[in-house]
Amino acid sequence: MINKEEMLEFMKEKAYSPMLSDELMKSLKIQEKEKKEFMKLLDEMESDGLIFKNRRNRYGLPERMNLVVGRLQGNTKGFGFLISDNQEMADVFISQENMGGAMNNDKVVAKIIKEKGNGRSEEGQIIKILKRENDSLVGTFENSTNFGFVVADDKRIFQDVFIPKSEINGASTGQKVVAEITKWPKPRRNPEGKIVEILGNKGDPGVDIVSVIRKYDLPEDFTPEIEEAADSLPDTIPKSEYLRRRDLRDVKMVTIDGEDAKDLDDAVSVKKLPNGNYLLGVHIADVSFYVRENDLIDREAQKRGTSVYLINRVVPMLPKKLSNGICSLNPQADRLAMTCMMEIDHSGKVVSHEIFESIIRTNERMTYTDVTKILKDNDPELIERYGYLVNDFKTMEELCLILRHKRMERGSIDFNFEECRIVLDDRGKPVDIRPYERDIANMIIEEFMLAANETIAEHMYWTELPFIYRIHENPDPEKIRTFNDFIYNFGYHIRGINKLHPKALQEIVEKVEGTKEEAIINTLMLRSLKKAKYSPECTGHFGLAARYYTHFTSPIRRYPDLTIHRIIREYLQGKITEKRRKKLKGFVNYAAKQSSEREIVAQEAEREVDDLKKAEYMSERIGKKYSGVISSVTPYGLYVELENTVEGLIHVSSLLDDYYSYDEDHHCFIGDMKKRVFRLGDKVNIVVSKVNIDEGNIDFTLDE
């Protein structure tokens, strides 16, 4: 029986023209008894957008039929853009009249109706909706005499949802609700739905974050069956594992995390060897021992893909019994682990390594703050308390700086972006926003995890087994040329731009460090790069200048890490047969794609909660003055980032001293009469003028 890859190869042949299913069966020598399975394959490929069946029931490749398959990205004004599954293809503009009843994020097929020209995108018309993504939505309910409607929180869903009187189910005007779609939109007809959950009154404590959780369909609770399955797992390690695994309970090791962390999935140990080299141990919670492939907990973890961190609450990938309990590397408790032990020389080279299953017992649960105080501040109280570990911390610092120096030398790009810490009170109200400092303790864990991830990736690459890698593809040359043109205005130039190496970009990062243009050049550089993702192919990580890279270190909160732990165990135990290899090959393809998609959802949800809380914080500071830096220039105004990482918009209409023209090439506004220039990286003084908490938008005006 033919598979998807073989079918696609057949249709890619130049001589191929769209065929009926019977014609395909004849050409591919598919027997009649295999017809049912063959038709199922065609249906699956069609629903995935890999092939298209036209009105004459003939099958072909979308791209050879002037069609584009991808996700629809809606716009508040009613039009949208189709983001093609083919990353090499530019976005396709979809006008409101050509939306075909599709909603934001639906997977669709569109035909091209206007070619690219005069600086405009190609224009398309949606002809088929492959998969609906908005079975329900979150919004604000409004009631009227005979019906109600819901205004979606996601402004990319521009149509209100009509709610018949019989389906209001007790909702009142102004409440945040979840509406289930019962009738999809059609041209000139809004979607119809029913209220299935009332989240609470807008502005009540916690309603905003719950709304985001529902909006992104994050599964907050586990079903009773899954909780029962987790509760049934043993609290103690079976005796057979003590006999089978390497016992590292006498090895001094610690976890180092943030103060609030509860899912402790990585521990580190380090010592100097007689030959002067370092022995670094990275010990990762062996979640795969407890979560078996395709069991209830595993299927749920796969669906979630990742834990989601929403300031003061977590939507976990695994039940608490696992994430905060038997898998968490809590101090002075025996735990199962997967260990990567590396001997590293004084140049930072891993000269030998070993990967094995272990039993560990961490000595302390350290925080980034305390380790930094020991190493940088020589805090006497902490040094006395952790005296038996102080020399280990100093050795960790030594090794960290060696590994970091080696990474920078090879060209790894190290952006110095300030992250923020949003502090909430007991009612969920933001009371402080401040930059999150990246100290030596953070760097220690970062470098040690990077070393383990690279070592594991290279080791498993040479086994030629199916695996999941973390890749970062080379940037688009056109975007890099545009970025190079921009930094030329500041006196910088990318070396070797025609055969770009990440080291050339790292050199720019180093040159701009400490300058007023640092933040903006780093930001634009990041925007010029592609996004990292999971892949079954080991194509390298551009940003890290790493030939081999994976995610091995967080199986409690990332599904790819859990998957590769299983593969590593089976490899170590010699259990991967040819049949198993084939099954794994198909699974890692699926898991890489699924995990990449879930990661994007998690990032969007986390960003939205941050924006909402920043807006809420600034809503009580209207009229206050701040200094900031112009972080982005758009046709409609200037975005300014404050020292606390809050970003707001100065709309061009509020620049009253002149008429200003937007210069796209130079990322600036220029006054028509006075020739005053506002450009990226400029420092400005602002006044907080307006805040829309619902949309997370903050408006500034210039303070002059």
Secondary structure, 3 states (H helix, E strand, C coil): CCCHHHHHHHHHCCCCCCECHHHHHHHCCCCHHHHHHHHHHHHHHHHCCCCEECCCCCEECHHHHCEEEEEEEECCCCCEEEEECCCCCCCEEECHHHCCCCCCCCEEEEEEEECCECCECCEEEEEEEEECCCCEEEEEEEECCCEEEEEECCCCCCCCEEEEHHHCCCCCCCEEEEEEEEECCECCECCEEEEEEEEEECCCCCHHHHHHHHHCCCCCCCCHHHHHHHHCCCCCCCHHHHHHCEECCCCCCEEEECCCCCCCCEEEEEEECCCCCEEEEEEEECHHHHCCCCCHHHHHHHHHCECEEECCEEECCCCHHHHHHHCCCCCCCEEEEEEEEEEECCCCCEEEEEEEEEEEECCEEEEHHHHHHHHHCCCHHHHHHCHHHHHHHHHHHHHHHHHHHHHHHHCCCCCCCCEEEEEECCCCCEEEEEEECCCHHHHHHHHHHHHHHHHHHHHHHCCCCCCCEEEECCCCHHHHHHHHHHHHCCCCCCCCHHHCCHHHHHHHHHHHCCCCCHHHHHHHHHHHCCCCEEECCCCCECCCCECCCCCCCCCCCEHHHHHHHHHHHHHHCCCCCHHHHHHHHHHHHHHHHHHHHHHHHHHHHHHHHHHHHHHHHHHCCCCCEEEEEEEEEECCEEEEEECCCCEEEEEHHHCCCCCEEEECCCCEEEECCCCCEEECCCEEEEEEEEEECCCCEEEEEECC
